[in-house]
Amino acid sequence: MEQTALNSVETSTLRKAEDGRSTSTPVISVSPVVLSAPGRRVALEVRVSAPVTGSQLPIIVFAHGFGSSMDGYAPLASFWAANGFVVIQPTFLDSKTLSPNPSAKHSEALATYLADPASASIWRVRVEDMKHILDQLDVIEAAIPGLTGRLDRSRIAAVGHSFGAHTVSMLLGSRVIGADGSLDEDMSDPRIKVGVLLCASGRGGEDLSPFAAEHLSYLNQNYAGLTTSTLVVAGDQDYSQLTVRGPEWFTDAYTLSPGADWLVTLFGAEHMLGGISGYQVTETTDENPDRVAAVQQLTWAYLRSALYSEDPAWTVACEALQNNPTPQGRVDGK
């Protein structure tokens, strides 16, 4: 499914997953849906993707990585929606689509972002944006043809990648450590029942690189309060300029939090996990369709079993990964 322009309604169908556990249905995707966000410098816009059939549909609120937008991560959003979830994707203030130069390279966009004094608080605005979404599910329902009355508001998941994983971790209970060593405010939201962190930043303090310590102080976080059930996904080749450590830094959310109960480590994966941020995107340095398929299936299966305790999807997906002659990764649990 190709990404569509704004002010669009899109329908598509994805093929059934090969392991037979997920079932694919036609999807409708609508953008932009404009939500109320008082005091925000630009309107809060979201893309909503949903299966055209089914009732009591669980919800995924997805937080994109730095510079992306509501139109990114189609490989994930399309798969989840075609397999029974309503997926809501906001465009955060750090999106390149809101900048004077939307086509800027990542390094150029980051330099522009850091030069803006407002960037110091954008991590907080991201969290508040996610809460604004949950506050306005009625508006979202009404904006999507045929969706009214079909949401299961008791089953809400939050998923994020990279900067988005930091955003979601705050909603799940992690907290930023201030310059004086005290914990910042608790920004968790009990409406979120389960989370998935894709390439989440690890321990702060001395583990941060000098660049991250100077410019991205919010990465100095404490995972002790993250008690919500969470899947952490990391790549074993994800070397980052944000830390003095290696790829294992991205597993800290699993090892340091009581809520993260499962860790998926993908073999050979770098920060884009094979290409989850979009189809044929330039920032993907480890393009691998099989790896993307593994992320699709494993995240979907985890959310299904976490939200529906009787659903064996997670067990089936883990066994399929383990029994594959050339597995894409490994799964560790607490």
MOLIN-V788441 format. One record per residue. N is the residue number from 1. RES is the residue in one letter. PHI is phi in degrees with one decimal (none if undefined). PSI is psi in degrees with one decimal (* if undefined). OMEGA is omega in degrees with one decimal (NA if undefined). Layout:
N_RES_PHI_PSI_OMEGA / N_RES_PHI_PSI_OMEGA
This chain:
1_M_none_126.4_178.7 / 2_E_-83.6_151.1_175.5 / 3_Q_-69.0_148.3_-179.1 / 4_T_-113.2_164.4_179.0 / 5_A_-72.7_171.4_176.2 / 6_L_-64.7_166.7_-178.6 / 7_N_55.5_45.8_-174.6 / 8_S_-128.9_154.6_169.2 / 9_V_-123.9_128.3_-173.1 / 10_E_-129.9_140.7_172.6 / 11_T_-127.0_145.7_179.5 / 12_S_-159.4_172.3_176.1 / 13_T_-135.0_134.7_174.9 / 14_L_-103.7_149.6_-179.8 / 15_R_-72.5_158.4_-179.8 / 16_K_-66.6_141.0_178.4 / 17_A_-64.5_148.2_-171.9 / 18_E_-66.5_-27.9_-176.7 / 19_D_-81.8_-4.2_173.9 / 20_G_81.7_-5.1_-176.8 / 21_R_-79.8_-34.3_179.4 / 22_S_-97.0_149.6_178.8 / 23_T_-122.1_129.8_-172.1 / 24_S_-96.7_134.6_178.9 / 25_T_-129.9_161.9_175.9 / 26_P_-58.7_148.9_-175.7 / 27_V_-124.5_142.3_169.5 / 28_I_-113.5_135.3_-179.1 / 29_S_-129.6_127.3_-174.2 / 30_V_-125.7_134.9_175.0 / 31_S_-157.5_151.6_-7.4 / 32_P_-88.5_143.9_166.1 / 33_V_-99.7_121.1_-174.2 / 34_V_-96.2_126.5_-177.3 / 35_L_-113.9_155.1_177.8 / 36_S_-72.2_132.7_176.7 / 37_A_-151.1_79.7_-175.4 / 38_P_-55.2_133.9_177.3 / 39_G_86.1_-9.2_179.0 / 40_R_-73.2_139.9_-172.9 / 41_R_-71.0_-22.5_171.3 / 42_V_-136.3_162.7_-178.2 / 43_A_-61.9_147.9_175.0 / 44_L_-87.6_112.9_-178.9 / 45_E_-113.5_143.5_179.9 / 46_V_-133.5_154.1_167.5 / 47_R_-102.9_137.3_178.8 / 48_V_-122.7_125.3_178.4 / 49_S_-121.2_134.7_-175.9 / 50_A_-149.5_149.1_172.7 / 51_P_-66.9_145.1_-176.3 / 52_V_-76.3_-15.1_177.8 / 53_T_-124.2_167.5_177.7 / 54_G_103.2_155.7_178.8 / 55_S_-131.7_168.6_-177.7 / 56_Q_50.3_51.7_-175.0 / 57_L_-81.1_128.4_175.3 / 58_P_-69.7_162.5_-171.3 / 59_I_-120.5_137.8_168.8 / 60_I_-117.6_124.5_170.4 / 61_V_-102.7_120.3_-171.7 / 62_F_-109.1_131.5_178.5 / 63_A_-105.9_117.5_-177.4 / 64_H_-77.1_164.9_176.1 / 65_G_-77.1_174.3_-177.9 / 66_F_-54.2_131.7_173.1 / 67_G_84.9_-13.9_-177.7 / 68_S_-80.0_-159.9_-177.0 / 69_S_-160.6_-176.0_178.1 / 70_M_-64.6_-16.3_-179.4 / 71_D_-93.2_0.1_178.7 / 72_G_-85.8_175.4_173.1 / 73_Y_60.4_32.0_178.6 / 74_A_-56.4_-36.2_179.1 / 75_P_-58.3_-32.7_178.5 / 76_L_-85.2_-52.4_-175.4 / 77_A_-59.2_-41.8_-178.9 / 78_S_-65.7_-41.7_-179.6 / 79_F_-65.3_-48.3_-179.0 / 80_W_-60.2_-43.5_-178.6 / 81_A_-66.7_-39.7_179.4 / 82_A_-68.8_-13.5_-179.6 / 83_N_-117.9_33.8_163.4 / 84_G_103.8_1.8_179.9 / 85_F_-107.4_149.0_166.2 / 86_V_-91.4_122.3_-173.8 / 87_V_-111.1_125.1_-178.3 / 88_I_-116.8_123.2_-174.7 / 89_Q_-124.4_109.5_176.7 / 90_P_-83.7_160.4_167.7 / 91_T_-101.4_115.4_-178.8 / 92_F_-84.1_168.1_-174.5 / 93_L_-67.1_-18.9_178.1 / 94_D_-84.7_1.7_-177.7 / 95_S_-62.8_137.5_176.1 / 96_K_-64.6_-22.8_179.2 / 97_T_-66.5_-17.5_179.2 / 98_L_-99.3_-0.1_-176.6 / 99_S_-94.0_162.7_177.8 / 100_P_-63.5_-21.9_-178.0 / 101_N_-129.0_79.5_-176.5 / 102_P_-60.6_-22.5_-177.5 / 103_S_-92.6_8.5_-178.2 / 104_A_-61.3_148.0_173.7 / 105_K_-66.2_162.3_-176.9 / 106_H_-56.5_-45.4_-177.9 / 107_S_-63.7_-38.9_178.9 / 108_E_-68.2_-42.5_179.3 / 109_A_-63.9_-38.6_179.5 / 110_L_-65.9_-40.8_178.9 / 111_A_-62.5_-42.0_177.9 / 112_T_-64.3_-41.7_179.2 / 113_Y_-61.0_-47.6_-177.0 / 114_L_-69.0_-25.3_178.9 / 115_A_-75.7_-15.0_-179.7 / 116_D_-88.2_118.9_-179.9 / 117_P_-56.4_-26.6_-179.2 / 118_A_-69.3_-16.9_-176.8 / 119_S_-63.6_-24.3_-178.1 / 120_A_-63.1_-22.9_-177.4 / 121_S_-111.8_1.2_-175.8 / 122_I_-64.0_-30.9_178.5 / 123_W_-60.9_-34.4_177.2 / 124_R_-71.2_-42.1_-179.6 / 125_V_-61.9_-37.6_176.9 / 126_R_-56.6_-46.7_-179.8 / 127_V_-62.8_-43.9_179.3 / 128_E_-64.4_-36.2_176.2 / 129_D_-58.9_-43.1_179.4 / 130_M_-62.3_-38.2_178.3 / 131_K_-69.9_-37.6_176.2 / 132_H_-58.8_-37.8_177.6 / 133_I_-60.6_-48.2_-178.7 / 134_L_-65.6_-28.6_178.5 / 135_D_-72.0_-19.5_-170.5 / 136_Q_-124.3_39.1_177.8 / 137_L_-64.9_-27.3_175.8 / 138_D_-62.8_-43.1_178.9 / 139_V_-63.2_-42.4_-179.4 / 140_I_-64.6_-44.5_177.6 / 141_E_-56.6_-46.8_-175.5 / 142_A_-68.2_-23.7_-176.7 / 143_A_-82.2_-15.8_-175.7 / 144_I_-106.6_119.2_-179.4 / 145_P_-54.4_124.8_175.1 / 146_G_80.4_5.7_-176.2 / 147_L_-91.6_-22.2_-174.9 / 148_T_-54.7_129.3_177.7 / 149_G_82.7_5.0_-175.0 / 150_R_-107.7_-0.8_-178.7 / 151_L_-87.1_141.6_171.0 / 152_D_-102.3_96.4_-174.1 / 153_R_-76.0_-4.8_175.7 / 154_S_-87.0_-8.0_-178.2 / 155_R_-125.3_85.6_-179.1 / 156_I_-118.4_129.1_176.9 / 157_A_-115.3_151.8_173.2 / 158_A_-121.6_131.8_-179.4 / 159_V_-130.1_139.7_178.2 / 160_G_-148.3_152.4_177.5 / 161_H_-118.9_131.7_174.5 / 162_S_58.9_-118.5_176.0 / 163_F_-55.2_-36.0_177.3 / 164_G_-65.8_-31.8_176.1 / 165_A_-66.8_-37.5_174.6 / 166_H_-61.0_-44.5_178.3 / 167_T_-57.0_-49.1_-178.3 / 168_V_-66.9_-36.7_-179.8 / 169_S_-60.7_-35.2_176.4 / 170_M_-62.7_-40.5_179.2 / 171_L_-69.2_-23.9_-179.6 / 172_L_-90.3_-9.0_174.9 / 173_G_126.3_-7.4_176.1 / 174_S_-71.1_160.7_-177.0 / 175_R_-139.9_150.1_178.5 / 176_V_-82.5_139.5_176.9 / 177_I_-92.5_124.1_-178.4 / 178_G_-73.9_172.3_-178.6 / 179_A_-61.7_-27.2_-179.8 / 180_D_-90.3_4.7_178.4 / 181_G_91.4_-6.5_179.6 / 182_S_-84.0_158.2_179.3 / 183_L_-82.7_135.9_174.9 / 184_D_-69.5_178.1_-176.7 / 185_E_-59.7_152.6_174.5 / 186_D_-80.9_116.0_-177.5 / 187_M_-108.6_16.8_-178.2 / 188_S_-66.5_158.2_-178.6 / 189_D_-133.4_115.8_-176.5 / 190_P_-67.8_-12.5_178.0 / 191_R_-69.1_-21.2_179.3 / 192_I_-87.8_119.0_-173.0 / 193_K_-94.5_-20.2_-176.5 / 194_V_-158.2_153.3_-178.8 / 195_G_-136.6_159.0_171.5 / 196_V_-132.0_125.5_179.6 / 197_L_-112.1_114.9_179.7 / 198_L_-103.0_114.2_179.5 / 199_C_57.7_52.4_180.0 / 200_A_-77.5_139.6_177.0 / 201_S_-61.5_150.1_-175.5 / 202_G_-98.7_-151.9_-177.3 / 203_R_-59.3_143.6_178.7 / 204_G_-91.6_-141.5_178.6 / 205_G_60.8_-130.4_-176.6 / 206_E_-69.2_-13.4_178.8 / 207_D_-80.3_-13.6_177.9 / 208_L_-78.8_148.1_173.2 / 209_S_-71.6_160.0_176.8 / 210_P_-55.1_-37.8_178.7 / 211_F_-62.1_-49.2_-178.7 / 212_A_-64.7_-41.2_-179.6 / 213_A_-62.5_-35.4_-178.2 / 214_E_-79.3_-42.6_-170.4 / 215_H_-104.8_-22.1_-173.3 / 216_L_-128.2_60.3_-173.9 / 217_S_-62.9_-22.0_179.6 / 218_Y_-67.2_-12.4_176.2 / 219_L_-75.1_-8.1_174.3 / 220_N_-82.7_86.9_-171.9 / 221_Q_-122.6_161.1_-178.6 / 222_N_-116.3_122.4_-177.2 / 223_Y_-93.4_2.2_-174.8 / 224_A_-62.0_-28.2_-178.4 / 225_G_-89.2_0.0_179.3 / 226_L_-80.7_96.3_-175.8 / 227_T_-108.9_-6.6_178.7 / 228_T_-73.4_140.9_178.5 / 229_S_-56.1_128.3_-171.2 / 230_T_-145.8_140.6_169.5 / 231_L_-102.4_130.9_176.4 / 232_V_-108.5_132.1_179.1 / 233_V_-122.5_129.0_-177.9 / 234_A_-139.1_155.7_176.4 / 235_G_-103.9_137.7_-176.5 / 236_D_-79.2_0.9_174.8 / 237_Q_-122.3_24.8_-177.4 / 238_D_-89.4_81.4_177.7 / 239_Y_-86.9_128.2_-171.9 / 240_S_-123.6_144.6_174.6 / 241_Q_-77.5_0.0_-179.2 / 242_L_-89.2_-10.4_-175.8 / 243_T_-138.5_154.4_174.9 / 244_V_-87.1_-4.4_177.2 / 245_R_-94.1_-176.5_179.5 / 246_G_-99.3_-158.8_-176.4 / 247_P_-58.6_-24.2_-179.3 / 248_E_-63.2_-17.1_176.6 / 249_W_-55.6_-34.2_-176.8 / 250_F_-78.6_1.7_174.5 / 251_T_-101.4_-2.0_-176.0 / 252_D_-60.0_-34.3_179.7 / 253_A_-59.5_-29.6_176.8 / 254_Y_-78.2_-48.2_-173.7 / 255_T_-75.0_-25.8_-173.1 / 256_L_-101.7_-6.7_-178.2 / 257_S_-114.2_144.2_177.6 / 258_P_-75.0_-21.4_-175.3 / 259_G_-85.9_-31.3_-178.8 / 260_A_-69.7_108.8_-173.0 / 261_D_-101.1_-12.3_-179.6 / 262_W_-140.1_145.6_177.7 / 263_L_-129.3_127.3_171.7 / 264_V_-107.9_122.6_175.3 / 265_T_-109.4_117.9_-176.7 / 266_L_-93.3_129.2_-177.0 / 267_F_-73.9_129.6_177.8 / 268_G_76.1_3.4_-174.0 / 269_A_-84.3_136.1_171.6 / 270_E_-100.3_-158.7_-168.1 / 271_H_-69.3_-25.4_-179.9 / 272_M_-93.7_5.6_172.4 / 273_L_51.4_39.9_176.0 / 274_G_94.2_-11.7_179.2 / 275_G_126.5_34.9_-177.4 / 276_I_-72.5_-18.7_-173.3 / 277_S_-78.9_-8.2_177.5 / 278_G_161.0_170.6_178.5 / 279_Y_-84.3_125.4_176.9 / 280_Q_56.3_44.5_-179.9 / 281_V_-89.5_145.6_-173.7 / 282_T_-72.3_-23.2_-176.7 / 283_E_-78.7_-7.9_179.0 / 284_T_-78.7_115.4_-179.6 / 285_T_-101.9_-5.7_-177.5 / 286_D_-129.9_44.6_-174.1 / 287_E_-51.5_124.6_-176.6 / 288_N_-159.5_98.6_-178.1 / 289_P_-57.1_-36.1_179.7 / 290_D_-66.0_-36.1_177.9 / 291_R_-66.3_-43.2_177.3 / 292_V_-61.0_-42.0_178.5 / 293_A_-61.3_-37.9_177.6 / 294_A_-64.5_-42.4_177.8 / 295_V_-63.6_-43.7_177.8 / 296_Q_-55.5_-54.3_-172.7 / 297_Q_-69.0_-42.8_-177.0 / 298_L_-68.2_-41.8_179.2 / 299_T_-67.1_-42.9_177.6 / 300_W_-59.8_-46.8_-177.2 / 301_A_-63.9_-42.1_178.8 / 302_Y_-60.6_-46.4_-178.1 / 303_L_-64.6_-40.0_178.4 / 304_R_-59.4_-49.6_-177.0 / 305_S_-72.0_-32.4_178.7 / 306_A_-70.0_-34.2_-178.9 / 307_L_-89.1_-23.5_179.5 / 308_Y_-129.9_97.4_-170.9 / 309_S_-60.5_-22.5_-179.1 / 310_E_-85.6_-7.3_-176.1 / 311_D_-83.8_123.9_-177.5 / 312_P_-86.5_13.2_-172.3 / 313_A_-54.9_-42.0_-177.0 / 314_W_-66.1_-44.4_177.9 / 315_T_-60.7_-44.1_-179.8 / 316_V_-63.3_-43.7_-178.6 / 317_A_-65.8_-39.8_178.8 / 318_C_-65.6_-41.2_178.4 / 319_E_-65.1_-38.9_179.0 / 320_A_-64.5_-39.3_178.0 / 321_L_-65.0_-46.0_-177.5 / 322_Q_-66.4_-36.5_-175.3 / 323_N_-86.7_-4.7_178.2 / 324_N_-69.5_129.8_178.9 / 325_P_-57.9_-29.5_177.2 / 326_T_-127.5_75.2_-174.4 / 327_P_-64.0_146.7_178.5 / 328_Q_-78.5_-15.6_-178.9 / 329_G_-179.5_-164.2_178.1 / 330_R_-134.5_160.2_-179.4 / 331_V_-121.0_130.8_174.6 / 332_D_-120.5_140.3_178.7 / 333_G_-129.9_158.9_178.7 / 334_K_-93.2_*_NA
